[in-house]
């Protein structure tokens, strides 16, 4: 019986050098999932990603970073000291046989910048992606930033939180992760262009611009109407639209905006038929008037009646029943809810990933897309520091010992 042919990944045969030092390492992870040979170039003490929180203490007392386990999965690790002339020379040698290189320096490593022009001379087809806080040009070029300051500089922080309080940031390193996503897209786009021209290119990714790109119509609203979008929090803007408490948490609902008038009628009929106190009053003609539904009194009265309706119903029940009536209701899922979500489970979205230092499987999100002929998937655990130095020697890349590079 003949064996089935091995499934070829979309980026099989593509080598990417990863010099990122923060959550922008997500770019290399995405490319590794697609089958690229992503080589993690690390200083002798290891990339800062290995020490990103949250961490767990390993068997020998070493920190085990969940961020490293996720961001560096499927990559190879090679130690290279770019603070030395020898290390920079060897980087050029490795770049000469690679297809792409991604860098995102931290404040601690910003001084070890790479001579990209020299790299391009050796390999004109190389795709170079530089991810930084504000890009390579302009008055802020070279400025350092945290994820929080990028959210602020990009304008998104001003929109998060409640109208009567200070701005609130979204959880996690979302600006850095967005930079990584756009960095990966840039690599794919440039590699495709190279198939047409045979030439590589140098791509500049600004974290600030990645955040500003996510402001939806807030920019156009200012440009056209000189109106600054403000924080609204989760409070209802209109009867039937907002976040509402229920028996076991909260649901988010849009059933009252101008484009969902039919949904509001269906919602009020559902509430009235339940026999909840005051429910029948929502069928009165006044509730067809948008001014009433958008008034503070209308919003408060609806919330009171709908709150009684939700008090004995869980968010999953409200979700299913509402969707069956074509009402846009969704549960406000906790992380535990997401991990148990039947839609994600049906698509095997969450996948166990082996973490070799703890000798345990850790559940992580999988690729958020599915390719029919070249499926994306994690290509192995995150590497140990310098785990693939010897492999690169065998492939012809000259690596001296760490002592020789000191």
CORCORLIN-V9633 format. One record per residue. N is the residue number from 1. SS is DSSP state (H for helix, E for strand, L for the rest). NEAR is the number of other ideal C-beta (glycine too) atoms within 8 Angstrom. D_FIRST is the distance of its C-alpha to the first C-alpha in Angstrom with 1 decimal. Layout:
N&SS&NEAR&D_FIRST + N&SS&NEAR&D_FIRST
This chain:
1&L&2&0.0 + 2&L&3&3.8 + 3&L&4&6.5 + 4&L&4&9.3 + 5&L&4&12.3 + 6&L&4&15.2 + 7&L&6&18.0 + 8&L&6&21.0 + 9&L&11&24.3 + 10&L&8&27.4 + 11&L&9&29.3 + 12&L&8&26.7 + 13&L&3&28.7 + 14&L&12&32.0 + 15&E&11&34.3 + 16&E&17&37.1 + 17&E&14&39.9 + 18&E&13&41.3 + 19&E&12&45.0 + 20&E&15&45.9 + 21&L&13&48.1 + 22&L&12&48.1 + 23&H&14&46.1 + 24&H&15&45.5 + 25&H&16&42.6 + 26&H&13&40.8 + 27&H&19&40.4 + 28&H&18&38.1 + 29&H&16&36.2 + 30&H&12&35.5 + 31&H&16&34.2 + 32&H&15&32.1 + 33&H&12&30.4 + 34&L&11&29.6 + 35&L&13&27.8 + 36&L&13&30.8 + 37&E&7&31.5 + 38&E&15&34.8 + 39&E&16&36.9 + 40&E&13&39.7 + 41&E&11&42.7 + 42&E&12&45.0 + 43&L&11&48.4 + 44&L&9&48.7 + 45&L&3&49.8 + 46&L&9&46.8 + 47&L&12&46.7 + 48&H&11&49.1 + 49&H&15&46.2 + 50&H&10&45.4 + 51&H&9&48.7 + 52&L&11&48.7 + 53&L&5&49.6 + 54&L&6&48.5 + 55&E&10&47.8 + 56&E&8&47.0 + 57&E&7&48.1 + 58&L&10&45.4 + 59&L&5&45.4 + 60&L&4&47.6 + 61&L&5&49.9 + 62&L&7&48.2 + 63&E&9&47.9 + 64&E&13&44.5 + 65&E&13&44.6 + 66&H&10&42.6 + 67&H&11&43.3 + 68&H&14&41.7 + 69&H&15&38.7 + 70&H&11&38.1 + 71&H&13&39.4 + 72&L&16&37.7 + 73&E&15&34.3 + 74&L&10&31.5 + 75&L&14&34.1 + 76&E&12&34.7 + 77&E&14&38.2 + 78&E&15&40.4 + 79&E&12&44.1 + 80&L&12&46.5 + 81&L&12&50.3 + 82&L&13&51.5 + 83&L&7&55.1 + 84&L&9&55.1 + 85&H&5&55.2 + 86&H&10&52.4 + 87&H&12&50.2 + 88&H&12&50.9 + 89&H&8&50.3 + 90&H&12&46.9 + 91&H&14&46.1 + 92&H&12&46.9 + 93&H&10&44.6 + 94&H&14&41.7 + 95&H&13&42.6 + 96&L&8&42.5 + 97&L&9&38.7 + 98&L&13&38.1 + 99&L&10&37.9 + 100&E&17&40.0 + 101&E&13&42.4 + 102&E&16&43.8 + 103&E&11&47.0 + 104&E&17&49.1 + 105&L&10&51.7 + 106&L&9&53.7 + 107&L&5&57.4 + 108&L&6&56.8 + 109&L&11&54.7 + 110&L&10&56.3 + 111&L&5&58.3 + 112&L&9&55.2 + 113&L&6&54.6 + 114&L&10&52.4 + 115&L&8&53.7 + 116&H&9&51.4 + 117&H&6&53.2 + 118&H&8&52.3 + 119&H&15&48.7 + 120&H&12&48.6 + 121&H&7&50.2 + 122&H&8&47.4 + 123&L&12&44.7 + 124&L&7&46.0 + 125&L&9&42.7 + 126&L&13&42.7 + 127&E&15&43.0 + 128&E&14&45.6 + 129&E&15&46.2 + 130&E&12&49.3 + 131&E&14&49.6 + 132&E&13&53.1 + 133&L&12&55.6 + 134&L&13&57.6 + 135&L&12&56.0 + 136&L&6&57.2 + 137&L&5&60.3 + 138&L&6&63.2 + 139&L&3&65.8 + 140&L&10&63.4 + 141&L&10&61.0 + 142&L&5&60.5 + 143&L&7&61.6 + 144&L&5&59.6 + 145&L&11&58.6 + 146&L&5&56.9 + 147&H&13&54.7 + 148&H&8&57.8 + 149&H&9&60.0 + 150&H&15&57.3 + 151&H&15&57.3 + 152&H&9&61.1 + 153&H&12&61.3 + 154&L&16&58.8 + 155&L&10&60.9 + 156&L&13&58.3 + 157&H&12&60.1 + 158&H&9&63.3 + 159&H&11&61.4 + 160&L&11&60.0 + 161&L&8&62.1 + 162&L&9&65.1 + 163&L&8&68.0 + 164&L&3&70.6 + 165&L&7&68.8 + 166&L&4&67.4 + 167&L&10&64.1 + 168&L&9&60.9 + 169&L&9&57.7 + 170&L&8&54.3 + 171&L&4&52.5 + 172&L&6&50.3 + 173&L&8&50.0 + 174&H&10&49.5 + 175&H&14&51.2 + 176&H&14&49.1 + 177&H&12&45.9 + 178&H&12&46.9 + 179&H&17&47.6 + 180&H&19&44.1 + 181&H&12&42.6 + 182&H&10&44.7 + 183&H&16&44.0 + 184&H&13&40.2 + 185&H&8&40.9 + 186&H&12&43.1 + 187&H&16&40.4 + 188&H&9&38.0 + 189&H&8&40.7 + 190&H&14&41.9 + 191&H&12&38.4 + 192&H&8&38.1 + 193&H&10&41.5 + 194&H&12&40.6 + 195&H&5&38.0 + 196&H&6&41.0 + 197&H&5&43.6 + 198&L&5&42.0 + 199&L&8&44.5 + 200&L&12&44.3 + 201&E&8&47.0 + 202&E&8&48.9 + 203&E&12&48.7 + 204&E&9&51.3 + 205&E&15&50.4 + 206&E&11&53.4 + 207&H&17&53.0 + 208&H&14&56.2 + 209&H&10&55.0 + 210&H&15&51.7 + 211&H&16&53.9 + 212&H&11&56.4 + 213&L&6&53.6 + 214&L&9&53.0 + 215&L&12&56.5 + 216&L&4&55.7 + 217&L&6&58.9 + 218&H&10&61.3 + 219&H&8&62.0 + 220&H&7&62.6 + 221&H&10&64.9 + 222&H&11&67.0 + 223&H&5&67.0 + 224&H&6&68.1 + 225&H&5&70.2 + 226&L&4&71.1 + 227&L&6&69.7 + 228&L&4&68.1 + 229&L&7&65.3 + 230&L&7&66.1 + 231&L&11&64.4 + 232&L&7&64.2 + 233&L&7&62.2 + 234&L&4&60.6 + 235&L&9&63.8 + 236&L&12&63.8 + 237&L&8&65.1 + 238&E&12&65.6 + 239&L&15&65.5 + 240&L&16&61.9 + 241&E&11&60.4 + 242&E&12&59.8 + 243&E&10&58.4 + 244&E&13&59.6 + 245&E&6&59.4 + 246&E&13&57.8 + 247&L&9&57.3 + 248&L&5&54.7 + 249&E&12&54.9 + 250&E&10&55.4 + 251&E&16&54.1 + 252&E&11&54.5 + 253&E&15&55.6 + 254&E&10&56.6 + 255&L&13&58.4 + 256&L&11&61.8 + 257&L&7&61.6 + 258&H&5&62.8 + 259&H&4&59.4 + 260&H&12&58.6 + 261&H&7&61.8 + 262&H&7&59.9 + 263&H&15&57.9 + 264&H&14&61.2 + 265&H&8&62.6 + 266&H&12&59.5 + 267&H&14&59.7 + 268&H&12&63.4 + 269&H&9&62.8 + 270&H&11&60.1 + 271&H&13&62.5 + 272&H&10&65.5 + 273&H&7&63.6 + 274&L&8&62.8 + 275&L&4&66.5 + 276&L&9&66.6 + 277&L&5&70.2 + 278&L&10&71.1 + 279&H&14&68.0 + 280&H&6&69.8 + 281&H&7&72.0 + 282&H&12&69.1 + 283&H&8&69.3 + 284&L&6&72.8 + 285&H&5&73.4 + 286&H&6&74.2 + 287&H&13&70.6 + 288&H&4&69.7 + 289&L&8&71.9 + 290&H&7&69.8 + 291&H&6&73.0 + 292&H&11&73.1 + 293&H&15&69.4 + 294&L&10&69.7 + 295&L&8&73.0 + 296&H&5&73.1 + 297&H&7&74.5 + 298&H&12&71.8 + 299&H&14&69.0 + 300&H&8&70.6 + 301&H&10&71.2 + 302&H&13&67.7 + 303&H&12&66.3 + 304&H&9&68.5 + 305&H&15&67.4 + 306&H&11&63.7 + 307&H&10&63.9 + 308&H&10&65.1 + 309&H&11&62.3 + 310&H&13&59.6 + 311&L&8&61.2 + 312&L&4&59.4 + 313&L&10&56.1 + 314&L&9&53.2 + 315&H&13&51.6 + 316&H&7&48.3 + 317&H&8&50.3 + 318&H&14&52.4 + 319&H&12&49.4 + 320&H&8&47.7 + 321&H&10&50.9 + 322&H&13&52.1 + 323&H&9&49.0 + 324&H&6&49.1 + 325&L&10&52.6 + 326&L&7&51.5 + 327&L&12&53.5 + 328&E&9&52.1 + 329&E&11&52.0 + 330&E&8&49.7 + 331&E&12&49.7 + 332&L&10&50.9 + 333&L&7&47.9 + 334&L&7&48.3 + 335&H&6&45.5 + 336&H&6&44.7 + 337&H&10&44.6 + 338&H&9&42.2 + 339&H&9&39.8 + 340&L&7&39.8 + 341&L&9&39.8 + 342&H&6&37.5 + 343&H&6&36.8 + 344&H&10&35.7 + 345&H&10&33.7 + 346&H&6&31.9 + 347&L&7&30.7 + 348&L&7&29.9 + 349&L&9&32.6 + 350&E&10&33.7 + 351&E&11&31.2 + 352&E&6&31.5 + 353&E&13&31.9 + 354&E&8&32.2 + 355&E&13&35.6 + 356&L&8&35.3 + 357&L&9&39.1 + 358&L&10&39.5 + 359&L&5&36.1 + 360&E&6&35.9 + 361&E&7&33.9 + 362&E&11&36.2 + 363&E&8&35.8 + 364&E&11&36.2 + 365&E&6&36.0 + 366&L&10&32.8 + 367&L&8&32.8 + 368&L&5&35.1 + 369&L&5&33.0 + 370&L&7&29.5 + 371&L&8&27.6 + 372&L&4&24.9 + 373&L&4&22.9 + 374&L&11&24.0 + 375&L&9&24.8 + 376&L&12&27.5 + 377&L&8&27.4 + 378&L&11&29.1 + 379&L&8&27.6 + 380&L&5&28.9 + 381&L&9&32.3 + 382&E&11&35.5 + 383&L&11&36.0 + 384&L&7&38.7 + 385&L&9&41.5 + 386&L&10&40.7 + 387&L&8&37.3 + 388&L&11&35.9 + 389&H&10&38.9 + 390&H&6&37.2 + 391&H&8&34.1 + 392&H&13&36.5 + 393&H&10&38.2 + 394&H&6&35.0 + 395&L&6&34.6 + 396&L&6&38.0 + 397&L&11&40.2 + 398&L&7&43.2 + 399&L&11&44.0 + 400&L&6&47.0 + 401&L&6&47.5 + 402&H&9&49.1 + 403&H&5&52.2 + 404&H&7&52.4 + 405&H&12&52.3 + 406&L&7&55.1
